[in-house]
Amino acid sequence: MIRWGGLRREPFRIFFPLGICFSLLGVSHWLFYAIGVTHTYSGFYHATIQVGSYMACFVFGFLLTALPRFASAPPATTTELLTIIGLFMVQLLCVSWGRWIFAELCFIGLLVMLAIFAGRRFAGRSSSVGPPTEFVWILVSLLFGVSGTALLILGQLGVLGLWALAMGRPMVQQGFLLSIVMGVGGFMAPRLMGRGFPTVTPTLEEARRIRQRRTRLHMLAAVVLGSTFWMEQAGAMRVAYLVRALVVTAELAWTTQFYRPAKVADLYVRFVWISLWMIVAGLWLIVLVPAHRVALLHIVFLGGFSVMAFAVGTMVVLSHSGQAPLLRRPLWVLRLTGTMLAAALAFRLAADVLPHQFFALLGIAAACWIIAGMGWLMFVAPRLGQQPAADEFERLHAEAKQRLLNTTPVC
């Protein structure tokens, strides 16, 4: 059985299952309403849990585990970990009681904790290797999350007008997660997919110029992406999504080359590749059919973010439990989650074109997601307490880290 010190080093063992449990609450909201168990519904409740609890737990679980190792820095402290877990739990209680502002303050607290955690690790890192330039998007995601949530709070309090709500909501629900994908996914996805980037052996000065150029380009893209949330609240919906789609497509094409098939045949890698396509396709479809924006965003969330979360989550759990060879097999859990997520997406899209069956179809979509989430949780649960011997894990981790860092992009 893994001890507390092991959980501090690998917090995904706490946050991944916690995220699935949170999402089951957020999704069952529609199922219970569809079958008459409850008589009220709230799209804001559903979205808040799915982004602020479910997806945020996967983000935190991955980053709290990976960042200390990237920086060769100490793992999460007990105080950090317990504070973050406490904020997640209080946030959920506040959402459940309809205390939106308190829940949003908890979310800001979570993002501030993550910023402090990352800042301390990279500021005090023992490694001379700087963070990947794509990781600038992690900082951008935190800025979008904090500023968007602050706008929601000020709008709800009446300090700012309705424009603050219209701008803050997509900043949190889209800007936060899209930036995480472009940061973490932009760095890891091409390496998982077996991309053979051109390599150079630059001098220190050349390497510094390459990093500066890449960082400036990422920051410019972030500024343009941020401007789309202003466009959206101003009523220029189609223009906003056009620019947003252009930025995301350009970034992911540059960093991941998603337009090329993955060279690695492992199913979880294929899922990562598919998820990138779904994110891009969802944004472009909104440009073409803006009247169905809410439904089409589920292509981004279900087909993109959720598929990526299950794929990367499976990789992390199996790798850290000493069962990495299983990743080369066609795992039943990925087939189940892929099928059920596809079904959930199909029923959610159908609900928009069959308004007389809207809530019934939402209920079926929710049931499909619940099957996917429960199946994945059943698969990973017995493995969350397993880990290889310390020397074996460090060897495997060193090899994996070397594979991720052994290429230097030319531009």
N, C-alpha and C positions, 0 to 999 in steps of 0.2 A: 504493500500500500504506500502510495506516495505521501511524503510528509509535507508540512507547511513550507519548509524551505524550497521544496520542489515546486510547489504551487506559486511561490513568489517568482521563481525563475521562469515558470511556464504558465502564466495566468490564463492562457487560452483554455486550460482545463476547467476553469471556473466560468469564463465568460461565454464560450461557445454554447454549452448547454443552457446557460441562463438566457442567452439571446433567443434560442429556439423556444423556450418556455414563454418568454415575453411575446414572441410573435404568435404563438398559439392563442394567447389572450387577444391580441389585436385582430387576428383573422377570424376567430370564432365569434367575434362581435357580429359579423355579417351572417354567419350560419345560424346563430341563435335568433336573430331578427327574422330570418327567412322562414324558420320553422315555428315561429310564434312564442319562443321562450321569453324573449324580451319584446317590448313594444315601442322602443325608441332606438334611434341610431344616430351615430355621429361620424361623418367622414373625417373630421379633424382628430377625433379620438383614435381612429384607425391609423391615420397617417402619422400621428405623433408617436404612437407605440412602434410602428414599423421602422421609422427612421431613428427616433431618439432612444429606443430601447433595443429592438431586435438588431438592426444593422449596426448601431453604435456599439453593441456588445461584441460583434464580430470584429469591428475595427479596433476596439480597445484590446480585445484578446490577442489579435495578431500583433499590433504595434507594441504592446507592453511586453510581449515575448521576444519580438524580433529586434527592436531598437537597441536594447542593451548589448545584444550580440553583435549587431552591426558596428556599434561604437566601442566594443570591448570594454563595456562599463558594467557597474553593479546592477543586479536585477531590482525589481520593485521592492520597496521596503514594506514592512507590515502596515505602517501608517498610511502610505500611499494606496496600497491595495484595499485596505478596509474602508478608507475614505471614498474611493471610487465605487466600491460595491454598495456602500451606504447611500451614495448619491443616486445610483441606479434604482435602488429599492424605494427610496423616498420619492423619486420622480414618478415611478409607476403608481404609487399610492396617490399622489397628487393628481395624476391623469385620471385615475379611476374615480376619484371624488369630484372631478371637474374643476380642480384648482389649477387652471391652466398657467397662471403667472408663476406660481410656486414651482410647478413642473418645469417651466422654461428657465427659471433661475437655477434649478438643479442641473439642467442641460448645460447652461453656461459654466457652472461649477465644474462639470465633467470635462469640458473642453479646456478650461484653464488648468485643471489638474494634468491633462495630457500634455499641454504645452510646457508646463513646469517639468514634468517627467522627462520629456524629450530634450528640453534645454539643458537640464542637469547632466544627462547622459552624454550628449555631444560636447558640452562645454568641458567636461572632465574626462573625456575619452582618453584611453591609453594608446589607442591605435592612431597611426599617422595618416591613415586613409580617411579622407573626408566623406561625408554622406553623399550618396548619388545625387546628381543635380535634379533628378525627377522628384526628389523628396521635398523640394521647395513647395510642391503642391500640397504637402501635408500641412505646412504653415498656412497656405491659402485656404485649405478646407476649414481650419480652425477659425480663421478670420471670417469666412462666410458664415460659419455656424454661430459664432458669437454675435457678429453684427446683425445677422438675420434674426436671431432670437431676440436681441435687444429691440429691433424694430417691431417685432410682434408684441413685446411687452408694452412698449410706448404707445403703440396703436390701440391695444386693449385698454390701457389706462386712459385713453383720450388725450394724451399729451401731444400725439401726432395724429394726423388725419388717416383716413382709410388707405391712403397710398402706402403707409408704412406696413399695413397688413398685406397688401398686394405685393409689395416688394420683399418683405421679410420671409413669407411662406416659401416661395421657390428658392430663395437663398439657402434656407435650411434644408428643405426637402430634396433639392437638386444640387445646388452648388456645393454643399458639404460632401455629398457622396460622389459626385462626378470628379471632384478634386482628389478625393482619396483614390479613385480608380486611376486617374492620370498620374498620380504620384507613385503609389505602391504598384499598381498594375503596369504603369508605364515602364517601371524598372524590371519587375519580375516576369511579366508575361512573355516578353520576347525570349528570355533565357529559358523559361519553362518550355516554350514552343520550339526550342532548338535553333534559334536564329543565329546565323554566322555573321555577326557584325564585322566589318573591316576593322582591323586592329593596327595600332601604330605604337611605336616606342618613343613617345615624345620626351623632350627635355622637360625639366621642371617648369620652366617659363612657358613652354608650349602647352603643357598640361593645364597650367593656370589659366591661360587664355582660352583654351577649349571650354573649361568649366565656366568661366565668366560669360562666354558667348552663349552657351547652352542655358545658363541661369537667366540671362537677360531675355532670351526668347521665351522661356517658361513664364517669366513674370509679365512680359508683354501680353501673352495669351491669357494670363489670369486677369489682367486689367480689362481686356476686351470681354472676357466671360462675365466679369462683374458688371460691366455696362449693360449686359442683356437683361439683368433683373430690373434695372431702371427703365429700360425700354418696355418691358412687360407691364410694369405697373402704370406706365404712361399710356397704355392701350395699344401699343404697336406690337401685338402678340406675334403675328407672323414674322415680322422683321426680327424680333427678339429671338425666336426659335431658329430662324435662318442663321443668324450670327452665332448662336449657341452651338448649333449643329456643325457649322464650319469650324469653330474653335476645337470642339471635341474631336471631330474627324481628323483635322490636321495634326493635333497633338498625338492621338493614338496611332495615326499612320506613320508619323515621324518616329515615335519611340518604340512601337510594338510591331509595325508592319503587318497589322491585322489583316490587310487585304490579301496577304499570301497565306496559303494553308499551313497549318502547323506541321513541322517536320517530325515531331514526336507523336506516336500513335496512341499513347496512353489516354484512356477515356477522360480522366480528370483534366488533362491538358486540352483535349478537344472541347471540353466544357468551357474552359477559360477562353479559348478562341471564339466559340459561339457567343459567349456572353459579351465580348467586345463588339461583335457584329450587331447584337441585339440592342446594345446601348446606342450605337450610331444609327441603326435603322429606325429605332423608336423616335429619336429626335427629328430625323428627316421626314418621317411620316406625319409628325405634327405640323411641320411646315406645309405639307401638301394638304392635310385635312385638319385644320386647326379647330374646327367645331367639335372634334372628338378628342381633344387634347387630354382630358383626364383618363379616358380609356387607353389611349395610345401610350401614355406615360407608364402604364403597366408593362409594356414591352421593355421599357428601360428598367423598371424595378423588378419584375418577375423574371423576364428573360435575361436581363443583364445582371443587376446587383445580386439577386438571390442565387442564380446559377453560379456566379463567380464565388459567392460566399460558401456554397456547398462544396464546390470543387476545391477551392483553396483550403477550406476547413478540413476536408477529407485528407488532403495532402499533409497538412500540419499534424493532424491527430495520428495518422499512420506513421509518419516519419518520427515523431517524438515518442511513439510507443514501441519503437523497434520493429515495425512491420512494414517498412517502406517497400519491400518486394511485392506486396499486395497491390501497390499502385500500378504495376504493369499488367494486372489482370482486369478483365471487364467486370468490375465490381457490381454486384446486384444493387447495392444501395444507390449508386450513381444512376443506374438504369431506372430505378424506382423514382428517385427524385426528379430526374430529367423528364420522365413520362408524366408525372403528376404536375410538375410545374408547367409543362406544355399544355396539359389539360386545363389547369387553372387559368392560364393566360387565354386560352381559346374561349372558355366560358365567360371570362370577364369582358373580352371584346364582343362576344355575342350579346351580352347584356345591353350594350350600347345601341345595338341595331334592332333589338327586340324589347322595346321599352315596357310592353305589357307583361313581360316575364323578368323584368329587371332584377328584382330582389331574389327571385327563385334561382336565377342564374348566378347571382353573386353568392348565394348560399352554396351552390354546387362548386363554384370556384374555390370558396373557402374550404370546403370539405376536401378537395383535391390537395390544397396546400397543407392542410392538417395531416393528411396521409404522408406527404413528402417529409414534413418536419418530424413527425413521430417516427417514421422509418429511419431517417438519418440519426435521430437521437438514440434509437435502439441500437443502431450499428456502432456508434462511437462510445456509448456509455461504458461498456466493459473495458474499453481501451484507454479511457481517461485516467485510470489509476495505474496504468502500466508504463514502464520506461526501461530502456536498455541499461546495461551496466554503465557506470559513469565514463570509464575510459572508452567504451565502444561508442557511446553517444557523442562524445567530444570528437572522436575520429570521424564519425559520419557527418557531424555538423561542420567540421573543418573542411571536409571535401565538398559539401554542398555550398559553403560560403565561397570557396575558391572558384567553383563553377559559376557563381553569380558575379564574381568580381574580376574574372579573368579576361574580360573584353573592355576595351576603351573605345567608345564611339569617336569617330573622326570628326564629326560636326554636330 
